[in-house]
Amino acid sequence: MATVAELKQTLSKANAKWTVDHRLNDTDSIRRYPTGGDLTKAQNVANVPRIDIAKFLATPTNNPFLLKQRIDRGFIKPGQLAALEVSRATGVAAGAGPAPAAGAGGSASVDWRNRFGWPWLTKTKDQDPCESCWCFSAVGVVEAMTRIEHAVWSLRSEGDVHDGMGTQCATTGWPTNALDWMKNNGVADPGCWPYETTNEAYKPTPDRSGRTVKLDSWVTLSNVQDQKKWLDNIGPLSACFTVYDDFFGYGPNSGVYTQTSNNVAGGHCIVVVGYDDSKGAWLIRNSWGAGWGMDGYCWFGYGQCGIDSNAKYAVANSVVNPDPWTKRRMHSGNLYESGDGALHRNFEVWALGPENTIRHYWRDGSSLAWALAETVGNDCQASPAATGTTFNRNFEYIYWTASSRLHHRYFDQASGKWNDGGVFGPANVAGVPGFIQSDYGAPGNFEVVVRLSNGTLQHWWRMDAPPFTWAASATFGSGVAHSGPTLVQRRDHGLDVVCVNNNGTMQRYWRDDAHGMAWKAAETFSTGITSPPVMIEGQFAATDETKQGNYELCVAATGAIQHWWRDNEGSGNWTRSATFGTNVAQVLGLIESSFGFDLELVALLTDGSLQHYWRQSDGWHAGPIFGSITH
């Protein structure tokens, strides 16, 4: 491998417009990084038929920025979409006016590191020392598309795919093989099976089926203009090229890379996350850690090293389906966004019905129309707290019974049937439970916090394996008037819950896992609250996959809904941001949805009706009334 001084001489002789990493000394040897792309599997674009990407550009997307852009450019006609979807995401009335000609306009540059004012890519990763770039390339695209389409950080494990395929550290490969494997098996999070470099036997956690982002399909793109259009209107691409020795010397201020060396180092696969026509370059995300290049990125000249003579690979916006584990902090109460439906964005609601039954309502993710599904049970006192779990994506809920107990029911995805999980807990339940699946064990334990009739809160948990026994953990607090579905697991593994005190204030309690798992009283805020609150952790302020998002809390007071948020990464203060709605008795469920970070809730009105509300950038909006708890 050449020294830095020798590479500088090579660049000078070639009159190259890029420079060697300025952090290196002239006497340093250029470090050689692992690659792994098997170029014998490369598909030359001359041999790959050009596909018509119009159908992908015309498919609805959850991302409101892309949806507006694709409507403005004529790829999607407003009349093709549900009126609510168009109005909420774009401000364009369905069917209003002639659409621009298809393909009108285009961006001169795209950068998915930060686009539309939001970050979309996880931190740079490192394949060292394995020849696994092809796996990082494919997984990187699926991971990015999950964030772009479903507005959630979804860190995925290259090791899950690499080791699941039975490959070794020294095994080269190609992104299509990894994409095919993910199409059949999905891709799990690192907690299920991490990326490892010592050829360990693949042994993911037993709940892998409920921890995988699913992939319906992928496509091959052979035309550069189609690839740019895809990057501009859908998302990143997987690509491979021939690596020459000079590429290893690229640094944070090097400019646009062009080949100057003739020494082939191997084949390499990366993620294309943007382009810039003024630079004449692709923006690529490498898998050599943040210490290489521009924090792991590089401006890579158009046509260099075979990057454009080899076909690239893409994942459409509508084909990624996040797992319950990915979204476990982003919903609470009786409202849940499942991966069901053609666009993997159905809403599910479980509410109290007549004669103490539980009614299941659902909203189709394409038409956005609500419908009544099944009705079960005969002992329900108040609408359940529901979730999807890593038990094969089962729907599960806990509710307060008419006999002052807690009751668990679950929908078995394998059989398509509801099952009775049994009655448990104290005999003096007097509040709406908070219910989550935590990360204690795999599958994680179930955790419940609920008010008792004496005004205290009690925490229960269920072990993660048969016989699935429930146990009381702690009783804490006093003077509690209302509990609600406000239970959230913090990033330090502790628990937070918010209740309403007898004096009408709301109060946060937190479990200090570092000191005996003791529950402690924290701050109080608000006044005049007389109903149970609902709380989630959203994605606002979560600038990368490691950051904790803000808490979002909605609660009914004096016939309206109050929205509060807590700055978890900053001051820790609560702020009341809005008051909206009329004739509201209680907030039953809250989510941050796939629809571009929008908050969505289900409210119980004073006449017993159920109403959907949603918030986008311009504030809260009243949605349809779709059910009733009384008739």
N, C-alpha and C positions, 0 to 999 in steps of 0.2 A: 504494500500500500504506500502511496506517495506521501511525502511530507507536505505540510502546508505551503512551504516555499515553492515546492515543485508544482503543486496545483496552481498556485498563483501565476507561475510562469506559463503554464498551459493555458490558463484563461487569458493571459495577456497576448500570447501568440495567436489565439483564436479570436482576439478582439471581442471577447465575451462581454455582455452587458450586466453580468451578475458577478458577485464577489464571494470570496471564501468567508466562512464564519469568522467574524472579527474577534471573537473571544479566544481563538486559537493562536498559539505562537508559531512562528515560522519553522521551528525545529520539531514541532509536534507531528506525529504521524496521524493521518486521517483515519479516524475510527471506522471500522467496517461493521455495519449493522446487519442483523439477520433479515432475510427476505422470505422466499418460500413459494413464489408464484410459479407454477408449472406451465411454462410458455408453450409446451406442446399441445396444451388444451385451449390456447387462444383461438378465438374465432375472428378471422379476417373479415372486415366489413364488406369486402367485395363479394364474399360468399354468404352473407347474411341478408335475407330479404328485408326490405324496409317495412316496418309495421306502421299501420295507421294509428297514430296516438290520439286522434281526435276523440275517440270514445272514452279515453282516460281523462282528457281535459274536460269532457262534458259530464263526468260523474260528479255528483255532489260531494263537497268536502266540508268537514266540520270546521276547518280553519277559516275564520271570517275574513281575514286579510286576503287569502288566496281565493276565497269564494267571490269576493267583490272584484278582485282583479280579473278573474276568469269570466265573470259576467260583463265587466266593462270591455273586455277584449272579444266578447262574442262567443267564447267557447261554451258557456252555459247560458241558455235562454231563461230569463226569470220565470217564464210560464211553465218551465219544466219542474220547478221546485214548489214545495209547499209554501203558501203565502207567508206563514209565520217564519219559516226559515229564511226567506229572502229579506223580509222586513227587519228581523232581528240582527242579521249578520251584515247587511249591506245598506239598509235604509232605502232600498229600491223596492217599489211596490210590484208585486207579481204581475207580469204581463204588461208593465207600463212602458209604452213607447217602443220604437224600433231599436233592436240591439245593434251594436257596432258589428262591422264585418268580422267574420271569424279570423282570428290571428292578428287583429289590429294591434299594433304596438308591441312592445317587448322591452325588457330591461337591458340596459347596456352593461350592467354588472349585477351580480347576485352574491351575497355572502350570508350563509345560513348560521354563521357564528352568532350574529345578531342581526335580525331582520324584523321589520315592522315594530322595532322597539323592544323585542323579546329575544332572549337566548334560547337556542334550540338544540345545541349539541352538548353532550356530556364532556367531562374533562378528557384530555388526550390520554390515550392508553399506550402500553408498552408490551410488545410481543416477546421481548428478549427472554431467553436466547433462542426461542424456537422458530422454525420455518413456517409460521402460521399466519402470515400476512393475509392470505386469501380468506381466512376465517374472520379476521378483524374487519376486512373490507365488507364482507356480506353482512355480518352482525351489525356493523356500524350503520349501514343503510336502514335495516329494520328498526334499530334503536332510535335513529333520527326520525323516521317516519311515524313511529309511535308518539313521539313528542309533538311533531308537527300536526298530526291528525287528531290526537286525543288530549293535547294540552297537559301532559303529565310527564315528569321525569321518569324514565323507565330503564334504569341501568340493566343491561343484559350481559350475560356471561359468554365470552368467546370459548371458555373452557367447556361449557355445557355442550356446545356444538362440536368442538374439536375432539373432545374425549368421547362424547356420545357417538361420534362416527367411527371411533376405534382407531384414530390416527395417533401417531407418535410425534414427539417433539421435532424430530428430524424429517417428518413427512411433509413434502410439498403438496400443493393442491391448487384448487381453482374455485372462485366464488360460486359458480353454478352448483358445485357439489354441496357446498354449505347451504345455499338457498334451497336446494331440493330437500335436504335433510330437515331444515326448519319448516318447510311446507308440510312435511309428514309428521314432524315431532314438536314443532314450536321451539322457542328458545327461552330458557329459564334465567332467573336472576343469580348473581354470584353467591348469595346465601344458600341457594339450592345446590349448586356445584360451581366452584370458583375456577378461574383460569390458573392452571398449574403447569409446571415445566419439567416435572420429574417422571412423567409417564405413569402416574398412579392409575389404578383400576377405577373405572367410572362408576361411582356410587352416589348418585344424587339423592337428596332427601326424599322420603316416601310420598311427599305431597307434590311432587314435580308437576303432575297433571294440572294442578291448580295454580302453578306459579310460572306458566309459560305464556309469553306473547305468541299468539297463533299467526300464521302467515298463509293466506289463501292461495297466492300465486305470485309470480314475478315475470318480468319481461326482458327481452334483449333489444337494445337500441343500437342501430348501426349507422345512423346519420347524425353528424355533429350538430346541425341546426335543430333536429329533434331533441338531442341531448340538452342543448341550451334551453329549449322551450320547456323541457321537463324540469330542469333545475329551477327555472323561473316560476313555474306554475304548480309544481307538485313537490319536489324535494331532491335530496342528494342521490348520487349514483355510485355504483361499484365499478372500478376500472383497474386495469393492470397494464404494465409497461416493462420495458427492458431497463434494468438499472446498470448504469456505468459508474466507474469508481468516483468520478467527480461529484456525483450526487450526494455522497456521504458528507461532503464538506459544506453543504448549504447551511446558512445561518440566519439569524433573526432579521438582518438588514441586507440580505444578499441580493434582493431584486427578483427578477424573473429567471428561473432556471432554464438553460438551454444546454444541450449536450456538447461537451468539448473533448472528453476522454473517449478513447476507443477500446478501453478495457471493460468487458462485460462482467458484471458481478452477479447477475442472475435475473430472475423475473420477480416483480414486486406488485402487490395489489394494495390499493388505497381506497379512500372514499372521496369522491369529488363533491365538494360542498359549495361550490360557487364558480364564478368566472368573472373576468373583466376584459371587455373588448378593447379598452384603451391600453391595457397592458399586453393584450394578446395572450392571455394566460388563463388556465384553470386554477382554482383554489383547491388544493388537495389537503386532506387530513391524513397524516401518516400514523403509524403505530410503533414509533420509536421513542415514545415518551416526550415530555414537554421540553427536555433539554436539547432536542434536535430542532433545527429550523426556527420558524416563528411560533414558539411554544407548541411545536408539533405540526405546524402547518407550513405550506409552501406554495408560492406562485410558480406554476409549472407551464412552460410555454406550449401554446397550441401545437399539436403535431409532433411533439418531441418524443423520442424513444418508443415510438409505436403506440402511444396512448390513444391516438385517434384512428390508427389502422386496426386496432383491436376493438371489438364490440364492447359496449358497456352494459351494465345490468341495473335494472330499476325495480322498485316496489311501488305500486300504485297506492294512492291515499286511502282507498276504501278496503284494502285487503289485510290490514293489520288489526289485530283484536287483542287489546290489553287483558292481562289476567287480573283477578281480584286483589292479589298481593300488591301489584303496581299501584292500584287506586284505593288502598285500604283506608287511608286517612282522609279521603276526599268526599266522604258521604257519611250521613248519620240519620237516624230516625227511620221513617217508613218509606223513604225514597232512595232508589238505587239505580245506577246506570249499568246495565248488563252489557255483555258482548253479543247479545242476540240480535237477529235481524241482518239483512243484507249489508248494512253499513256499520254494523257492530256498535249501535248506539241506542238501543231500546231503553226506555225508562220503565221501571217496575215500582209499583206502589202497593203496599199492604195496609189496609185501613180497617178499623172497627166497622162492622156491619150490623144490621138489625139482629136482634136476639143473640147478642154476644158472639156473632160470627166474625170471621176475618175474610174480607174481600180482597182479591188480587186484581188490580188494574194494571194495564200496560200501555205504553205509547209506542207505536211503530216508528222506527227511526227514519223511515223514508217518507211516509205520508204525514207524520207527526200527529196522527189521529189516536185518541184514547179509546180503549175498549175494556170491558170487564171480562176477566178470565174466571178462575175457579173461586169457590167459596168453601172455607173449611172451618172446623171448630164450633164450639158452643159455650166457651167459658171466658171470652175476651172482655176485659174491662176498659182497655184503652189501646189505641193503635200501636202496633209493634215497633221495635227497633230491629232493623234488618241489615243484612250484609251478604256479600258473596264471599266464600271461603276457599282456602286451598284444598279442601276436601273435594277435589274434582270440579271446582267452580260451583258447588252447591249453593243455592239460596238458603239462608238460615235466618230465623228471627226469634226473638225473645219478647214476651209480653206479660203484662200485669194481668192476672186473672181475677175473675169475679169473686173468688174465694181468697184473695189476698196472697197468692203465691206467684211464682214465676213459671212460665211454660215455654218450652223450646220445641219448635217444629223446623223441619228442613226438607227441601226439595232435592231429591236424589237425581242428578243429571243423567246418570247411567240408565235408570229405570223410567225416568220421567214421571215419578210419583212423589207426592208429599208423604212424609213419615213423621210420626209423633216422637219427639226426642224426650218427652217426659216432663213432669212437674218437679220443681226443685225449689230450694231456697227457704227463707223464713216464712212464718205463717202470718206475718203482719206487714206485708208489702203495701205501701201506700204512695206509689209514685211510678212515673214512667222510667223504665231502665235505660241506661246507656250500655251499649253492647258492641264489643270489637273482638277481632282475633289479633292477639299480640304475637310478638316474635319469640316468646318463650317456648322452645321446642319446635319440632317440625313434624306434623302440622302444629302451628302455634296454638297455645292455650286460648280458650275463650275467656273473656273478662267481662264482668257485669258489675255496675254500680247502680244502686237503687235506694230510694228513700223508704224508711220504715215509718210506722205510725207514730213512733215516739219522737219524730223529728231528727233522727240521725240518718247517716248514709251507711250502707253496708256494701262491701266489695266481695264478690264471689268469683271463683275461677273454676274452669273445667280442664282436667288433664287431657293431654293430646293423644291418648291411646286408650283402647278398651281397658276397663269397662266405662270409660268416659265419665268418671265420677266428678260431681260438683262438690266444692268445699268452700266454706266461709273463710275469708282471709282476714278482714279487719272491719271494725265498726268505728266510724269517726264522724266528727262534726256535731253540731247541735243547732236547734232552732231553724231547721230546714223546712221550708214550706213546699217546695217543688223540686223534684229531680227530673232530669230529662235526658235525651240521647245526646250527651255532650262529652262522652268519654273518648279521649284521644291518647295514643301512645306517643310520647316524645321521642326525639332522635337519640336521647341518652338511655332509652329503654324504660324510663319511668312513665307514669300515667298522670294525666290531667283530667279534671272533671269540673264543670261549673254547675252550681245549683242556685236556687232562689231562697233567700232567707225570709223569715217571718216578717221582717221589716220592709220587704220589697226590694232589697238590694240583691244583686247577683254576686256570687263569690266563687273564686277558683280554689280548689284543693289540689295538691300535687303529692305524688308518692315519691319519696326520696329513696331511690334504690341503692344509693351509696351508703346509706346509714340505716340499715335494718328494714328497708321497705316501709318506713313509717309514713303515714298520710299526714300532711301538714296544711294548715290554713294559709292561703295567700291573700291576694288583693281582693277588695270588694269594689263594685262599680255599679252605676245606674241606680234609679229609684222607681218605685211604683210598679214593680213587676209582679204579676199575679198569675202567671202561667208557666209551664215548663219551657226552657230554652232548648235550642238545638245548635250544636257546634261541630265544625270540621276544621281540619288544617288544609288550607288551599295552597295554590302555587304562587301566589303573589309574594314577592320578596325572596322566593327560592331561586336565586340566581344561578345555581347549579344543582346537581343531583344530591349534594351533601348538605345543603342548607335547609333549615326549617322554614316552611312558609308561614304566613300569617294565620292566626285563628280567625275564622269567620263565624259569627254567632247571630242567629235571628230568634226573636222572641216576640210574642204578642203582648200588647199593653194598651188598655183603653180603646180597644177595637181596631188598632193599627199594628203594623209590624215594625219593630225596631231592628236595624242592622248595626251590629257592633263588630269591630275587628281589633285584634291585638298584634302589636309589632313584636313578634317573637325574636327576630334577629337584631333588634335595636333596643328601644327604650323599655319594652315590656308593658307599655301603657295600652289601655283600651280606649278606642275612639268610636263614638256613635256617628255613623256616616250617613244614615238615611232613615226616614220614617215614611211608610207608604202603606197602601191598602186600606180597605174599609170593612167593617162588620167581621173582623177577624177574631176568632175565639182562641186559637192556638196554632202555633207552627208545629207541624208533624214531622217534616223531613227536610233535609238540606243537602245539596251536593254542589261541587264544582264540576261542571260537565265537560264533555268533549268539545262542546261548541265554543271554542276559543276562550277558555277561562271564565265563561259565564257562570254565575251562581244561579241555582234553580232551587225552588222550594215548593212544598205542598202545604197549604194552610187549611185549617178547619174553620169554616165560617159559622157565624152565630146561628144560622138556620140548619146546620148539619151538613152543608155542602162542602165538597173538596175543591179547592182552586189551586191552579199552578201559577206561580210568579217566577219571573226570571230577570236577571240583571246583566246588561251589557255595558259598554263604555259610556253610554249616555244615561244610565240610571236604571231603575227598576220598572218593570212592565207587568201589568196584569195579564195572565194567560187565561185559558179556558177553564170553566167549571166542568168537571168530568165525572163526579160521583157524589155519593151521600152516605153518611153513617146511619141515617134514620129510615131510609126507604129504598 
